[in-house]
């Protein structure tokens, strides 16, 4: 894909002739106003999904970890159960709900859909991490006069930053890479996200060089985020799965 993006012409074949590589395809993509419109849509929707997902998943994961209430086991099982079904079965119900609420062709519609879709995994991830935080720390803080919110804000959240980083990255990438819901909900070209815009750009004309260049640009934020958060990812994924 790198060779096709850097080679002159629009051929999909790869000759690996490094001497002829050029940045013309990248310049062509970056000079298109549609591309920057799709970038803006993807960034806004992905950030909105991440923030809303964290606002819902953090208190839910903490509640499931620390409290035993009526329906606790059934609710945790239901969160796990919905992960077993393919996402395509929710397309029609999602579309009907969004249409009735007037949220088609809007950022808010996709943000709500993505947040709900990623929520079960995020809750389970954070619950597993909160289980590893000793309850003794909270009891000691309570003896010192710290309230429930203060305990959560001053003790639990700082200790849970690696897991929160993993959850945030998962939510962001789930929204950044999603194609099917974005295709169904947004029928207007000025509301396309990058995956949808990328798909439609190749159906209009087979410009494989531009397509490969755009694909690399779309993948670049994912690579950067993994490099930045790699330490938190390793710590969050390994420690969150073991209690004690």
N, C-alpha and C positions, 0 to 999 in steps of 0.2 A: 504494500500500500504506500509506503514511503517512496519507493522507486516510481510508482505511477504518479504520485503527487508532484514529484520533482522532475519527471521527464517531460520534454516538450511534446506537444500534440495531445490528443484526447484518447489515445489507445489504452485499453485495459491490460495489454500484455506488459510483461516486465522484462526488460533487457539488461538491467543493472549496469548501464553505461554511465558511470559516475561523471565522466568528463562532460556530458551533455546536460547535466542537471541544471534546473532553473527554478526561480521562485515565481514565475509568471502565474501559475495556477493559484498560489496563495494570494497574490496581488489581486487577481480577478475576483476571488471570493470576498476578500476584505473590502473591496470597492463596491460591493453590492449592498444596497440599502436593506433589502429583504433579509440578508444574513444578520445584520445588526438588530433588526426587529425581532427575529427569532431568538437571538442571544438575550435580548432584554426580557422577552417573555419567559425563557427558560430560567434565567437568573431570578426573576421576581417570584416565579412559581416555586422554584426549588428552595429559595430562602424562606418563603412563606410556609411551605410544607415543613421545613426543618423546625422553625420556631413554634408553629402550632403543634407539631408532633411532640416536641419536648415539653411544651406546656401541659399536654395531656398525659404523656407517658411517665414523666418523672413523679408526679404525685400518685398516679395509679400504681406504678411499680413499688413505691414506698409503702402505700397502703396495703397492698397484697403481701409485702414482706413482713410488715410489723404487726398487722392486725388480723384477727380471725373473726370474721363476721358471717352472718347468715348468707349462704350461697357462695362462700369463698371458693370452695373446691370446684363447684359447677362453673363459676365464672372463669376461673383459670383454665379449666378444661375446654370451655367454649372458645377462649382465645387461641388455644392450641389447635382446636378442631378446625377452625376456619382457615388455618394455614395449610390444611391438607387438600383443599379444593382448588382447582385451577382458576386463575383470575378471570378467564373468559366467561364463566357462568354468571358473573355479576354485571356484565356489560349492559344487558337490557334493563335490569332494575335500576342501575346507576343512571342510565340515560333518561328513564322515565321520571326519576326523582329530580334530576337536574333540570329537566324540561319544565316540570310542574313548578319548580322554584324560580324559574327564569335565570338559571345560572349557566346555560350553554353560552359558549363564546365569551367566557369570563375567566379571569385569573382565579377568582374565589371558588368557582366550581371545581377546577382541577386541584386547588390546594386542599379543599375539603375531601375530595375523593382520594388523593394520595395520602393524606394524613390518616384517614380511616384504614386504608389498605395496609399501611406500614405499622399501624398502632399495635397489633398483637405481638409482632416480633420485638418491637421496642419495649413493650411492657415486660415481656419475659426476660429480655436482656437486662433491664435495669433491676428487676426483682432479684435475679440471680446475683447481681453485684451487691445490692442492699443487704442480702442475706449474709454476705461476708463481712459486713461492718459490725463489730461487736456491739451488742446492746448495752454492755457495761459503760461505754462512752456516753450514751444518751442518759443512762441512769445517773452517772456522775454529774453531768451537766444539769440535770433536773434537781439534784440535791443542792447545787450551787445557785438555784433560783432561776435557771433558764427555762423559758416557756417552750411549748411544743414547736411553735414556728421558729423560735430562735435556735432550738436544737437542730431542726431540719436545715435552716439557712447557714448556720455557723459551723456545723459539724458534718452533717450527712453530705451536703452538696460539695464542699471542698474535697472530701475523701472519695467522692464518686465522679470526679472530673474525667478520669479515663473512660469509664463506662458511658458517661454523657457524650464524650467525644465520639465514641463508636456509634452510639445511637444517632447523633446528629449527622455523622457521615453517611450512615445507612439511609436515613431519611432523605438527605440531599441527593444521593446518587439514585435512589429509587425514583425521585421526581425528575431528575436530570435525564435519565435514560429511558423513561417510560414512553411508549409509542401508541399503544392501542387506545387507551382512554383519551389521550390528547387528540388522536385522529377522530374519534367519535364526537367528542364534546365541542371541538373547535372546527367549524366549517369555513371560517373566514381566513384567508391567507395571512392577514395581518395579526392573527392570533395564534399562528402555528408556533410550536416549540421547535427546538433544533432537530430532534429525531424526525418529526413530521416534515419539516422543511427540507431536511436532507433526503427523505424518501421521495418527495415530490420534485425535487430538483433533478433527479436522474430520470424521471418519467417524461419530463418536458423535452429534454435533449440528452443524448448519451455522451455527456462530457465527463468521461471517466477521470481525467486529470483533475478537474475542478471538484468532482465528487470525492476523490481520495484526499485532496487538500482539505476540504471541509470536514471530512471524517477525522482527520488528524487534529484539526482545531477543536472539534467537539470533544475529542478524547483528552485534550490537554488539561482542562481543569480537573478531571478525575485523577490524572497522574500527579498533578501538583498537590492535590488534597491528600493523597495517600503518602506522599513524601513528607508533608508537613506533620501529619498525624500518625505516622507509622509507629512511634513509640507508644502513644496512647492506644493505638489499635491492638498492638501485641499485648500490652498489659490488661486492657479491658476485656479482650476475648479470652485470654488465658485465666485471669483471676476470677472473672465473673461466672465461670462454670464450675468452680470448686468452693464449697462452703467450709469455713474454718480458717 
